[in-house]
């Protein structure tokens, strides 16, 4: 990472979901905020290089936030799941997502659905296409063997994720577009598939909503340069991990 605003250290451990201890370059061990609600399976390696952002908010108990890490295999991972929405937004506005081009208006965090949900990105005013609801998910789970490049979502059981899928399916039934957008924040992932071995309900629900017309896009974050940006698209494979191709 080349962003000079980030500080560098090495991971000691992640615990209590939202906390991590980091050995700073000056030899001090500090506790930092971990902005990731998932299990971070296959991401957490003691001794891994990490990059942290610093908040100037005096009310924060932990001013440092864990943003990225580099694994022993040389893979970069975006730990901060909140950044996925911003990455997707920027890519759409800069016309780097061909499937979502042509919409004149964008709104964020719009209330919708029958289960008290908010859509991450709402696109409207396209000359030819229906309004589009885009749900963004951050993908960081690279399953073993890592050399196969198989990324999976979710990395822990997600009842909230299944709820979002149901909401998207209802949008399609109303005659509008619904898109599940996988923002792949792991440089070693080369394809994305549902993690049926972790959350069978989510995998089954995803298969059902895809059959109903929900679109799935997967785009990979490029970590070279000063700031990460969404780069190329990746294949989405609607199969369980371990199935024959």
Secondary structure, 3 states (H helix, E strand, C coil): CCCCCCEEEEEEEEECCCEEEEEECCCCEEEEEECCCCCCCCCCCCCCEEEEEECCCCCCCCCEEEEEEECCCCCEEECCCCHHHHHHHHHHHCCCCHHHCCEEEEEEEEEECCCCEEEEEEEEEECCCCCEEEEEEEECEECCCHHHCEEEECCCCCHHHHHHHHHHHHHHHCCCEEEEEEEECECCCCEEEECCCCCHHHHHHHHHHHHCCCEEEEEEEECCCCCCEEEEECEEECCCCCCCC
